[in-house]
Amino acid sequence: MRIQRFHRYLLVLAALFVLAVLVRDDLPGEEMLPDAYRAAVGRPLVQPLAVAVHDGAVDAAEMRSRLAVAERQVRELTEQLERAHELERYFGQLRWEAPARAVPAWVFSVEADDYRRAFKIDRGTSSGVNVGMPVVAGRALLGVVMHADGNIATVRRVDDPSFRIEVEIEGEGEVVRGVARGDGDRGVDVRFVPRATALRKGLKAFTSRYHVQIPPGLYVGDVSDVADVDEDGLQEVALLPAAALGRLSQVHVLLQPKRE
Amino acid sequence: MAYLGLILVVLADNAARLLLPDGFLLQTVPDLPLVTAYYVGFRARDAGSLGLAIVLGLFADCFSSCPLGHFGFLYGSAAYLALRLRRFVPADHYKSHVAACLVAGFVTALLALLIAVVTVDGPVGAGFLRALTGTVASAVAAPFVFAIWDKSRLFRGQLRGSSYGFAR
């Protein structure tokens, strides 16, 4: 029987396929992987112990030495992490180390809409006031500039339902963070507060250091109520704002100091 | 003169909110521009005069952080509701003024709630309660405001009808 040309091609292809299957390597060797991949999956803290057990050579002395190495590495990493946190705190406060310029302003209008808590001040971009700048009375945070024109700016109060800011509550020996949001009725709710923190009435909440335009340590309010832990393991805390938000006359806008 | 009156209404309302943050009636300040919008609807000859209420709302928008047209829409709606409601009540009795302001205020509060649900990123329950309280306070104050505007005849030229609030 004569084999047609097309069938010959098929036979050649099949032979090549069988040959490729016979000579193929199942998995790429470790030497074929890029260095970054090997570094990522190398797991230097776990691998020495695992290899010792896997080889059946369970030598107690060797295990102890490997464990000591692992513990030392953990200590070093922990110290590095603490130093990173210190640097983070330092740079967060460094932005506001120079004295901030405070622009005094008069409140001349309050919001008439029932669903918004805001007021207008008689300073605007001509005085350096811009969107996002904090407005304070003393050290108490009143709100943040939400809109600025030439000589008028609108300030969103801390009790506005759309207001959001990260705050730190100084508990007993620890500082917990949460996201503050206005409740629309002269109050502030702090959400996403982690569990296992001894929160109680009377503790003070301050702005955290993670804001670009708002300095850390501004007084936001006092804890007035602490809700139970929900199923997500988070708490909600109610704050009484630091200032009488309804009776505002003269306020200050904090301008971020320019760094040389 | 009427438009100067509208500006003064908005300024007076703003001053009252600024100076009396705790209010003086049901712990709130009666919404003077809203009652004026009810008055416009109640005294207008036809829907053509409701432009006066919309202009009043636009003045109020200038003092608000809401988008332009927010109060123009709400006050125009309130005036239109009052215009429709006056068919069912006697025009010159204070009880009808209170009742019309209550009904129209409640519907206006619902409209504002719908807008707030869309535009406000946060809880709106406290705002709605405040709106309802403000509606009752405004309704209580309505007969006095109606009497003042009737006596002053400030908006008489603008309420003749078919002129969209602009005097002919």
Boltz contact constraints between the chains, C-beta under 6 A:
constraints:
  - contact:
      token1: [A, 109]
      token2: [B, 14]
      max_distance: 6.0
  - contact:
      token1: [A, 109]
      token2: [B, 63]
      max_distance: 6.0
  - contact:
      token1: [A, 110]
      token2: [B, 17]
      max_distance: 6.0
  - contact:
      token1: [A, 110]
      token2: [B, 18]
      max_distance: 6.0
  - contact:
      token1: [A, 111]
      token2: [B, 65]
      max_distance: 6.0
  - contact:
      token1: [A, 112]
      token2: [B, 64]
      max_distance: 6.0
  - contact:
      token1: [A, 113]
      token2: [B, 64]
      max_distance: 6.0
  - contact:
      token1: [A, 113]
      token2: [B, 66]
      max_distance: 6.0
  - contact:
      token1: [A, 114]
      token2: [B, 127]
      max_distance: 6.0
  - contact:
      token1: [A, 114]
      token2: [B, 130]
      max_distance: 6.0
  - contact:
      token1: [A, 114]
      token2: [B, 131]
      max_distance: 6.0
  - contact:
      token1: [A, 115]
      token2: [B, 116]
      max_distance: 6.0
  - contact:
      token1: [A, 115]
      token2: [B, 120]
      max_distance: 6.0
  - contact:
      token1: [A, 115]
      token2: [B, 124]
      max_distance: 6.0
  - contact:
      token1: [A, 115]
      token2: [B, 127]
      max_distance: 6.0
  - contact:
      token1: [A, 116]
      token2: [B, 65]
      max_distance: 6.0
  - contact:
      token1: [A, 118]
      token2: [B, 65]
      max_distance: 6.0
  - contact:
      token1: [A, 154]
      token2: [B, 65]
      max_distance: 6.0
  - contact:
      token1: [A, 161]
      token2: [B, 120]
      max_distance: 6.0
  - contact:
      token1: [A, 161]
      token2: [B, 122]
      max_distance: 6.0
  - contact:
      token1: [A, 161]
      token2: [B, 123]
      max_distance: 6.0
  - contact:
      token1: [A, 162]
      token2: [B, 120]
      max_distance: 6.0
  - contact:
      token1: [A, 162]
      token2: [B, 121]
      max_distance: 6.0
  - contact:
      token1: [A, 162]
      token2: [B, 122]
      max_distance: 6.0
  - contact:
      token1: [A, 184]
      token2: [B, 123]
      max_distance: 6.0
  - contact:
      token1: [A, 184]
      token2: [B, 126]
      max_distance: 6.0
  - contact:
      token1: [A, 184]
      token2: [B, 127]
      max_distance: 6.0
  - contact:
      token1: [A, 185]
      token2: [B, 126]
      max_distance: 6.0
  - contact:
      token1: [A, 246]
      token2: [B, 21]
      max_distance: 6.0
  - contact:
      token1: [A, 247]
      token2: [B, 21]
      max_distance: 6.0
